[in-house]
C-alpha cells in the first residue's frame, strides 16, 4: 500500500465536475483506493461520496492505494488533483501559511 497527503488547491474544491473527473479516473483503476478527509473515509470511485464530503479549496486529504499498480495509480490521482482540474489554484505555500 502507498499513500500521500496533499492539498486540494483548485478554487472550488471537489464540486460536481472535478469530483466526477476524479471518480471516473479512480473507477478505471483496479487498485483499492480510499481518500481520508477529516474523520471521513471515502471511496473515490463514487462521485456522490466525493461531493458529499465537502472537500473545499485548502482541504488536506490522504489518498491510500493498494493494488498491483498502486504507485502508478497514486501518481495519476495526485497529478489530477495537483493540476487543479483546469481551475484557478492557490499555491501550497499559501495553504501552509493558513494552517
N, CA, C and O atoms as CSV, one atom per row, in Angstrom:
chain,resi,resn,atom,element,x,y,z
A,1,UNK,N,N,0.850,-1.183,0.000
A,1,UNK,CA,C,0.000,0.000,0.000
A,1,UNK,C,C,0.889,1.238,0.000
A,1,UNK,O,O,1.921,1.283,0.669
A,2,UNK,N,N,0.467,2.235,-0.762
A,2,UNK,CA,C,1.142,3.530,-0.791
A,2,UNK,C,C,0.126,4.600,-0.422
A,2,UNK,O,O,-1.079,4.426,-0.600
A,3,UNK,N,N,0.639,5.708,0.097
A,3,UNK,CA,C,-0.268,6.799,0.455
A,3,UNK,C,C,0.429,8.130,0.289
A,3,UNK,O,O,1.657,8.214,0.247
A,4,UNK,N,N,-0.381,9.165,0.195
A,4,UNK,CA,C,0.111,10.523,0.032
A,4,UNK,C,C,-0.900,11.490,0.634
A,4,UNK,O,O,-2.110,11.296,0.514
A,5,UNK,N,N,-0.391,12.526,1.278
A,5,UNK,CA,C,-1.263,13.570,1.807
A,5,UNK,C,C,-1.009,14.831,1.000
A,5,UNK,O,O,0.123,15.308,0.914
A,6,UNK,N,N,-2.070,15.367,0.410
A,6,UNK,CA,C,-1.942,16.553,-0.428
A,6,UNK,C,C,-3.088,17.521,-0.157
A,6,UNK,O,O,-4.093,17.171,0.462
A,7,UNK,N,N,-2.904,18.749,-0.641
A,7,UNK,CA,C,-3.940,19.766,-0.564
A,7,UNK,C,C,-4.776,19.763,-1.839
A,7,UNK,O,O,-4.261,19.515,-2.930
A,8,UNK,N,N,-6.063,20.039,-1.693
A,8,UNK,CA,C,-6.925,20.333,-2.838
A,8,UNK,C,C,-6.765,21.828,-3.068
A,8,UNK,O,O,-7.154,22.639,-2.227
A,9,UNK,N,N,-6.192,22.187,-4.206
A,9,UNK,CA,C,-5.795,23.589,-4.414
A,9,UNK,C,C,-6.678,24.353,-5.395
A,9,UNK,O,O,-6.561,25.574,-5.496
A,10,UNK,N,N,-7.561,23.663,-6.119
A,10,UNK,CA,C,-8.398,24.401,-7.069
A,10,UNK,C,C,-9.445,25.221,-6.324
A,10,UNK,O,O,-9.878,24.865,-5.228
A,11,UNK,N,N,-9.834,26.317,-6.944
A,11,UNK,CA,C,-10.662,27.331,-6.294
A,11,UNK,C,C,-11.984,26.804,-5.736
A,11,UNK,O,O,-12.427,27.253,-4.678
A,12,UNK,N,N,-12.610,25.874,-6.421
A,12,UNK,CA,C,-13.937,25.429,-5.996
A,12,UNK,C,C,-13.947,24.072,-5.296
A,12,UNK,O,O,-15.021,23.572,-4.959
A,13,UNK,N,N,-12.790,23.468,-5.068
A,13,UNK,CA,C,-12.759,22.177,-4.388
A,13,UNK,C,C,-13.368,21.081,-5.246
A,13,UNK,O,O,-13.392,21.180,-6.473
A,14,UNK,N,N,-13.860,20.037,-4.593
A,14,UNK,CA,C,-14.419,18.912,-5.346
A,14,UNK,C,C,-15.924,19.067,-5.531
A,14,UNK,O,O,-16.717,18.309,-4.972
A,15,UNK,N,N,-16.298,20.062,-6.325
A,15,UNK,CA,C,-17.702,20.210,-6.717
A,15,UNK,C,C,-17.974,19.205,-7.836
A,15,UNK,O,O,-17.132,18.343,-8.087
A,16,UNK,N,N,-19.099,19.284,-8.504
A,16,UNK,CA,C,-19.540,18.236,-9.421
A,16,UNK,C,C,-18.522,17.872,-10.498
A,16,UNK,O,O,-18.190,16.695,-10.639
A,17,UNK,N,N,-18.021,18.828,-11.252
A,17,UNK,CA,C,-17.142,18.474,-12.367
A,17,UNK,C,C,-15.829,17.837,-11.901
A,17,UNK,O,O,-15.484,16.759,-12.384
A,18,UNK,N,N,-15.081,18.465,-10.975
A,18,UNK,CA,C,-13.846,17.822,-10.528
A,18,UNK,C,C,-14.090,16.480,-9.822
A,18,UNK,O,O,-13.317,15.539,-9.998
A,19,UNK,N,N,-15.144,16.394,-9.038
A,19,UNK,CA,C,-15.455,15.134,-8.364
A,19,UNK,C,C,-15.773,14.049,-9.390
A,19,UNK,O,O,-15.380,12.894,-9.227
A,20,UNK,N,N,-16.477,14.426,-10.433
A,20,UNK,CA,C,-16.809,13.478,-11.492
A,20,UNK,C,C,-15.551,13.022,-12.226
A,20,UNK,O,O,-15.395,11.832,-12.501
A,21,UNK,N,N,-14.650,13.956,-12.548
A,21,UNK,CA,C,-13.400,13.609,-13.230
A,21,UNK,C,C,-12.562,12.670,-12.376
A,21,UNK,O,O,-12.031,11.678,-12.876
A,22,UNK,N,N,-12.441,12.979,-11.091
A,22,UNK,CA,C,-11.651,12.147,-10.193
A,22,UNK,C,C,-12.281,10.769,-10.036
A,22,UNK,O,O,-11.583,9.755,-10.050
A,23,UNK,N,N,-13.587,10.734,-9.887
A,23,UNK,CA,C,-14.302,9.471,-9.742
A,23,UNK,C,C,-14.132,8.591,-10.982
A,23,UNK,O,O,-13.917,7.384,-10.865
A,24,UNK,N,N,-14.227,9.189,-12.153
A,24,UNK,CA,C,-14.065,8.427,-13.393
A,24,UNK,C,C,-12.655,7.862,-13.512
A,24,UNK,O,O,-12.478,6.722,-13.944
A,25,UNK,N,N,-11.653,8.647,-13.134
A,25,UNK,CA,C,-10.270,8.161,-13.160
A,25,UNK,C,C,-10.108,6.968,-12.211
A,25,UNK,O,O,-9.558,5.935,-12.592
A,26,UNK,N,N,-10.588,7.117,-10.985
A,26,UNK,CA,C,-10.439,6.053,-9.985
A,26,UNK,C,C,-11.215,4.797,-10.368
A,26,UNK,O,O,-10.775,3.683,-10.085
A,27,UNK,N,N,-12.366,4.973,-11.008
A,27,UNK,CA,C,-13.185,3.822,-11.392
A,27,UNK,C,C,-12.479,2.939,-12.417
A,27,UNK,O,O,-12.771,1.746,-12.505
A,28,UNK,N,N,-11.563,3.500,-13.183
A,28,UNK,CA,C,-10.815,2.734,-14.185
A,28,UNK,C,C,-9.697,1.906,-13.555
A,28,UNK,O,O,-9.141,1.018,-14.201
A,29,UNK,N,N,-9.372,2.192,-12.309
A,29,UNK,CA,C,-8.245,1.534,-11.644
A,29,UNK,C,C,-8.698,0.271,-10.929
A,29,UNK,O,O,-9.790,0.221,-10.364
A,30,UNK,N,N,-7.852,-0.745,-10.960
A,30,UNK,CA,C,-8.164,-1.998,-10.284
A,30,UNK,C,C,-7.775,-1.961,-8.816
A,30,UNK,O,O,-8.224,-2.802,-8.037
A,31,UNK,N,N,-6.947,-1.001,-8.429
A,31,UNK,CA,C,-6.497,-0.883,-7.040
A,31,UNK,C,C,-7.649,-0.500,-6.125
A,31,UNK,O,O,-8.638,0.094,-6.555
A,32,UNK,N,N,-7.498,-0.857,-4.845
A,32,UNK,CA,C,-8.406,-0.377,-3.809
A,32,UNK,C,C,-7.928,1.020,-3.429
A,32,UNK,O,O,-6.752,1.211,-3.117
A,33,UNK,N,N,-8.823,1.988,-3.453
A,33,UNK,CA,C,-8.455,3.380,-3.209
A,33,UNK,C,C,-9.368,3.959,-2.138
A,33,UNK,O,O,-10.583,3.761,-2.171
A,34,UNK,N,N,-8.778,4.671,-1.192
A,34,UNK,CA,C,-9.575,5.423,-0.233
A,34,UNK,C,C,-8.998,6.826,-0.125
A,34,UNK,O,O,-7.800,7.041,-0.306
A,35,UNK,N,N,-9.868,7.763,0.171
A,35,UNK,CA,C,-9.461,9.130,0.474
A,35,UNK,C,C,-9.955,9.434,1.874
A,35,UNK,O,O,-11.135,9.270,2.184
A,36,UNK,N,N,-9.037,9.879,2.711
A,36,UNK,CA,C,-9.387,10.265,4.074
A,36,UNK,C,C,-9.427,11.784,4.144
A,36,UNK,O,O,-8.489,12.473,3.744
A,37,UNK,N,N,-10.540,12.281,4.662
A,37,UNK,CA,C,-10.740,13.723,4.824
A,37,UNK,C,C,-11.356,13.920,6.196
A,37,UNK,O,O,-12.525,13.604,6.421
A,38,UNK,N,N,-10.552,14.446,7.110
A,38,UNK,CA,C,-11.020,14.557,8.489
A,38,UNK,C,C,-11.303,13.174,9.024
A,38,UNK,O,O,-10.444,12.295,8.972
A,39,UNK,N,N,-12.496,12.977,9.536
A,39,UNK,CA,C,-12.895,11.675,10.075
A,39,UNK,C,C,-13.520,10.776,9.006
A,39,UNK,O,O,-13.856,9.624,9.282
A,40,UNK,N,N,-13.674,11.295,7.804
A,40,UNK,CA,C,-14.348,10.548,6.746
A,40,UNK,C,C,-13.365,9.697,5.967
A,40,UNK,O,O,-12.254,10.130,5.663
A,41,UNK,N,N,-13.784,8.482,5.647
A,41,UNK,CA,C,-13.034,7.597,4.761
A,41,UNK,C,C,-13.927,7.345,3.551
A,41,UNK,O,O,-15.006,6.764,3.670
A,42,UNK,N,N,-13.466,7.786,2.393
A,42,UNK,CA,C,-14.294,7.799,1.191
A,42,UNK,C,C,-13.790,6.847,0.127
A,42,UNK,O,O,-12.586,6.628,-0.011
A,43,UNK,N,N,-14.713,6.288,-0.616
A,43,UNK,CA,C,-14.385,5.543,-1.823
A,43,UNK,C,C,-14.482,6.540,-2.980
A,43,UNK,O,O,-15.584,6.957,-3.335
A,44,UNK,N,N,-13.339,6.932,-3.578
A,44,UNK,CA,C,-13.391,7.951,-4.616
A,44,UNK,C,C,-13.967,7.467,-5.940
A,44,UNK,O,O,-14.069,8.242,-6.891
A,45,UNK,N,N,-14.340,6.203,-6.011
A,45,UNK,CA,C,-14.994,5.711,-7.219
A,45,UNK,C,C,-16.464,6.128,-7.238
A,45,UNK,O,O,-17.166,5.904,-8.224
A,46,UNK,N,N,-16.925,6.739,-6.137
A,46,UNK,CA,C,-18.303,7.229,-6.037
A,46,UNK,C,C,-18.311,8.754,-6.055
A,46,UNK,O,O,-17.833,9.395,-5.120
A,47,UNK,N,N,-18.848,9.320,-7.109
A,47,UNK,CA,C,-18.903,10.773,-7.227
A,47,UNK,C,C,-19.769,11.371,-6.118
A,47,UNK,O,O,-19.477,12.463,-5.629
A,48,UNK,N,N,-20.814,10.677,-5.722
A,48,UNK,CA,C,-21.694,11.198,-4.671
A,48,UNK,C,C,-20.986,11.287,-3.323
A,48,UNK,O,O,-21.187,12.244,-2.576
A,49,UNK,N,N,-20.154,10.288,-3.010
A,49,UNK,CA,C,-19.401,10.339,-1.760
A,49,UNK,C,C,-18.394,11.489,-1.783
A,49,UNK,O,O,-18.219,12.186,-0.783
A,50,UNK,N,N,-17.741,11.685,-2.914
A,50,UNK,CA,C,-16.767,12.782,-3.018
A,50,UNK,C,C,-17.448,14.133,-2.833
A,50,UNK,O,O,-16.968,14.981,-2.082
A,51,UNK,N,N,-18.562,14.325,-3.518
A,51,UNK,CA,C,-19.269,15.609,-3.419
A,51,UNK,C,C,-19.838,15.821,-2.022
A,51,UNK,O,O,-19.805,16.933,-1.496
A,52,UNK,N,N,-20.355,14.767,-1.428
A,52,UNK,CA,C,-20.973,14.863,-0.116
A,52,UNK,C,C,-19.987,15.121,1.016
A,52,UNK,O,O,-20.389,15.522,2.108
A,53,UNK,N,N,-18.706,14.895,0.767
A,53,UNK,CA,C,-17.700,15.063,1.820
A,53,UNK,C,C,-17.390,16.530,2.110
A,53,UNK,O,O,-16.835,16.846,3.162
A,54,UNK,N,N,-17.741,17.425,1.194
A,54,UNK,CA,C,-17.494,18.853,1.413
A,54,UNK,C,C,-16.019,19.228,1.329
A,54,UNK,O,O,-15.546,20.061,2.102
A,55,UNK,N,N,-15.294,18.622,0.400
A,55,UNK,CA,C,-13.869,18.908,0.234
A,55,UNK,C,C,-13.726,20.211,-0.546
A,55,UNK,O,O,-14.070,20.287,-1.725
A,56,UNK,N,N,-13.214,21.225,0.131
A,56,UNK,CA,C,-13.098,22.578,-0.441
A,56,UNK,C,C,-11.644,22.911,-0.715
A,56,UNK,O,O,-10.741,22.153,-0.359
A,57,UNK,N,N,-11.425,24.056,-1.353
A,57,UNK,CA,C,-10.068,24.526,-1.571
A,57,UNK,C,C,-9.355,24.630,-0.228
A,57,UNK,O,O,-9.903,25.158,0.740
A,58,UNK,N,N,-8.135,24.122,-0.183
A,58,UNK,CA,C,-7.353,24.163,1.041
A,58,UNK,C,C,-7.504,22.933,1.904
A,58,UNK,O,O,-6.782,22.775,2.889
A,59,UNK,N,N,-8.437,22.051,1.551
A,59,UNK,CA,C,-8.606,20.815,2.312
A,59,UNK,C,C,-7.393,19.917,2.127
A,59,UNK,O,O,-6.868,19.785,1.022
A,60,UNK,N,N,-6.954,19.302,3.220
A,60,UNK,CA,C,-5.854,18.348,3.155
A,60,UNK,C,C,-6.472,16.958,3.178
A,60,UNK,O,O,-7.245,16.624,4.076
A,61,UNK,N,N,-6.121,16.151,2.177
A,61,UNK,CA,C,-6.655,14.802,2.074
A,61,UNK,C,C,-5.509,13.793,2.013
A,61,UNK,O,O,-4.408,14.106,1.560
A,62,UNK,N,N,-5.792,12.587,2.475
A,62,UNK,CA,C,-4.824,11.496,2.375
A,62,UNK,C,C,-5.400,10.456,1.427
A,62,UNK,O,O,-6.523,9.980,1.599
A,63,UNK,N,N,-4.606,10.119,0.429
A,63,UNK,CA,C,-5.004,9.131,-0.568
A,63,UNK,C,C,-4.241,7.850,-0.277
A,63,UNK,O,O,-3.018,7.870,-0.144
A,64,UNK,N,N,-4.956,6.734,-0.177
A,64,UNK,CA,C,-4.332,5.430,0.050
A,64,UNK,C,C,-4.707,4.509,-1.100
A,64,UNK,O,O,-5.875,4.395,-1.473
A,65,UNK,N,N,-3.693,3.856,-1.653
A,65,UNK,CA,C,-3.901,2.987,-2.810
A,65,UNK,C,C,-3.231,1.641,-2.538
A,65,UNK,O,O,-2.072,1.582,-2.126
A,66,UNK,N,N,-3.973,0.572,-2.775
A,66,UNK,CA,C,-3.454,-0.776,-2.560
A,66,UNK,C,C,-3.812,-1.639,-3.763
A,66,UNK,O,O,-4.989,-1.842,-4.063
A,67,UNK,N,N,-2.796,-2.143,-4.446
A,67,UNK,CA,C,-3.041,-2.995,-5.605
A,67,UNK,C,C,-1.781,-3.168,-6.416
A,67,UNK,O,O,-0.732,-2.620,-6.080
A,68,UNK,N,N,-1.888,-3.931,-7.483
A,68,UNK,CA,C,-0.692,-4.242,-8.262
A,68,UNK,C,C,-0.101,-3.031,-8.972
A,68,UNK,O,O,1.103,-3.016,-9.230
A,69,UNK,N,N,-0.886,-2.030,-9.295
A,69,UNK,CA,C,-0.398,-0.810,-9.950
A,69,UNK,C,C,-0.476,0.387,-9.008
A,69,UNK,O,O,-0.669,1.518,-9.455
A,70,UNK,N,N,-0.329,0.145,-7.713
A,70,UNK,CA,C,-0.603,1.178,-6.714
A,70,UNK,C,C,0.228,2.443,-6.898
A,70,UNK,O,O,-0.301,3.545,-6.749
A,71,UNK,N,N,1.501,2.317,-7.212
A,71,UNK,CA,C,2.332,3.518,-7.346
A,71,UNK,C,C,1.909,4.361,-8.542
A,71,UNK,O,O,1.804,5.584,-8.439
A,72,UNK,N,N,1.669,3.712,-9.668
A,72,UNK,CA,C,1.220,4.437,-10.862
A,72,UNK,C,C,-0.168,5.037,-10.645
A,72,UNK,O,O,-0.436,6.161,-11.070
A,73,UNK,N,N,-1.045,4.286,-9.986
A,73,UNK,CA,C,-2.393,4.786,-9.719
A,73,UNK,C,C,-2.349,6.006,-8.801
A,73,UNK,O,O,-3.037,6.997,-9.045
A,74,UNK,N,N,-1.534,5.931,-7.739
A,74,UNK,CA,C,-1.412,7.066,-6.825
A,74,UNK,C,C,-0.882,8.291,-7.557
A,74,UNK,O,O,-1.378,9.399,-7.353
A,75,UNK,N,N,0.108,8.102,-8.396
A,75,UNK,CA,C,0.675,9.234,-9.148
A,75,UNK,C,C,-0.374,9.866,-10.061
A,75,UNK,O,O,-0.451,11.091,-10.161
A,76,UNK,N,N,-1.171,9.050,-10.719
A,76,UNK,CA,C,-2.213,9.571,-11.619
A,76,UNK,C,C,-3.245,10.392,-10.837
A,76,UNK,O,O,-3.686,11.447,-11.295
A,77,UNK,N,N,-3.622,9.901,-9.662
A,77,UNK,CA,C,-4.589,10.630,-8.824
A,77,UNK,C,C,-3.980,11.944,-8.339
A,77,UNK,O,O,-4.619,12.994,-8.410
A,78,UNK,N,N,-2.743,11.879,-7.846
A,78,UNK,CA,C,-2.058,13.098,-7.392
A,78,UNK,C,C,-1.938,14.112,-8.523
A,78,UNK,O,O,-2.198,15.300,-8.333
A,79,UNK,N,N,-1.543,13.636,-9.696
A,79,UNK,CA,C,-1.379,14.542,-10.841
A,79,UNK,C,C,-2.690,15.238,-11.179
A,79,UNK,O,O,-2.701,16.433,-11.473
A,80,UNK,N,N,-3.796,14.496,-11.139
A,80,UNK,CA,C,-5.088,15.103,-11.459
A,80,UNK,C,C,-5.453,16.173,-10.423
A,80,UNK,O,O,-5.860,17.278,-10.781
A,81,UNK,N,N,-5.306,15.840,-9.156
A,81,UNK,CA,C,-5.661,16.807,-8.111
A,81,UNK,C,C,-4.722,18.012,-8.154
A,81,UNK,O,O,-5.164,19.154,-8.027
A,82,UNK,N,N,-3.423,17.750,-8.336
A,82,UNK,CA,C,-2.448,18.847,-8.379
A,82,UNK,C,C,-2.551,19.703,-9.627
A,82,UNK,O,O,-2.009,20.808,-9.665
A,83,UNK,N,N,-3.245,19.206,-10.656
A,83,UNK,CA,C,-3.453,20.011,-11.863
A,83,UNK,C,C,-4.523,21.071,-11.639
A,83,UNK,O,O,-4.646,22.018,-12.416
A,84,UNK,N,N,-5.298,20.901,-10.565
A,84,UNK,CA,C,-6.360,21.858,-10.266
A,84,UNK,C,C,-7.586,21.683,-11.137
A,84,UNK,O,O,-8.467,22.542,-11.146
A,85,UNK,N,N,-7.657,20.574,-11.875
A,85,UNK,CA,C,-8.821,20.304,-12.726
A,85,UNK,C,C,-9.063,21.435,-13.726
A,85,UNK,O,O,-10.197,21.665,-14.144
A,86,UNK,N,N,-8.001,22.133,-14.104
A,86,UNK,CA,C,-8.128,23.223,-15.068
A,86,UNK,C,C,-8.682,24.508,-14.486
A,86,UNK,O,O,-9.037,25.423,-15.229
A,87,UNK,N,N,-8.761,24.588,-13.166
A,87,UNK,CA,C,-9.299,25.774,-12.499
A,87,UNK,C,C,-8.174,26.608,-11.885
A,87,UNK,O,O,-7.027,26.169,-11.803
A,88,UNK,N,N,-8.529,27.808,-11.461
A,88,UNK,CA,C,-7.598,28.663,-10.730
A,88,UNK,C,C,-7.212,27.970,-9.428
A,88,UNK,O,O,-8.049,27.350,-8.772
A,89,UNK,N,N,-5.924,28.082,-9.058
A,89,UNK,CA,C,-5.446,27.401,-7.858
A,89,UNK,C,C,-4.670,28.361,-6.964
A,89,UNK,O,O,-4.212,29.417,-7.400
A,90,UNK,N,N,-4.538,27.966,-5.713
A,90,UNK,CA,C,-3.646,28.659,-4.791
A,90,UNK,C,C,-2.412,27.783,-4.623
A,90,UNK,O,O,-2.456,26.580,-4.883
A,91,UNK,N,N,-1.320,28.385,-4.190
A,91,UNK,CA,C,-0.085,27.628,-4.020
A,91,UNK,C,C,-0.104,26.851,-2.709
A,91,UNK,O,O,-0.842,27.182,-1.782
A,92,UNK,N,N,0.716,25.821,-2.654
A,92,UNK,CA,C,0.857,25.031,-1.431
A,92,UNK,C,C,1.375,25.927,-0.317
A,92,UNK,O,O,0.959,25.789,0.833
A,93,UNK,N,N,2.283,26.845,-0.647
A,93,UNK,CA,C,2.847,27.745,0.353
A,93,UNK,C,C,1.762,28.599,1.008
A,93,UNK,O,O,1.772,28.799,2.223
A,94,UNK,N,N,0.832,29.100,0.203
A,94,UNK,CA,C,-0.271,29.904,0.752
A,94,UNK,C,C,-1.123,29.079,1.712
A,94,UNK,O,O,-1.538,29.570,2.762
A,95,UNK,N,N,-1.380,27.834,1.350
A,95,UNK,CA,C,-2.194,26.970,2.204
A,95,UNK,C,C,-1.469,26.610,3.496
A,95,UNK,O,O,-2.081,26.560,4.563
A,96,UNK,N,N,-0.174,26.361,3.399
A,96,UNK,CA,C,0.597,26.038,4.606
A,96,UNK,C,C,0.668,27.215,5.559
A,96,UNK,O,O,0.695,27.024,6.775
A,97,UNK,N,N,0.698,28.436,5.025
A,97,UNK,CA,C,0.706,29.634,5.864
A,97,UNK,C,C,-0.601,29.768,6.629
A,97,UNK,O,O,-0.609,30.311,7.733
A,98,UNK,N,N,-1.699,29.289,6.071
A,98,UNK,CA,C,-3.014,29.415,6.711
A,98,UNK,C,C,-3.201,28.421,7.845
A,98,UNK,O,O,-4.092,28.597,8.675
A,99,UNK,N,N,-2.369,27.367,7.897
A,99,UNK,CA,C,-2.526,26.368,8.966
A,99,UNK,C,C,-2.098,26.882,10.297
A,99,UNK,O,O,-2.171,26.158,11.291
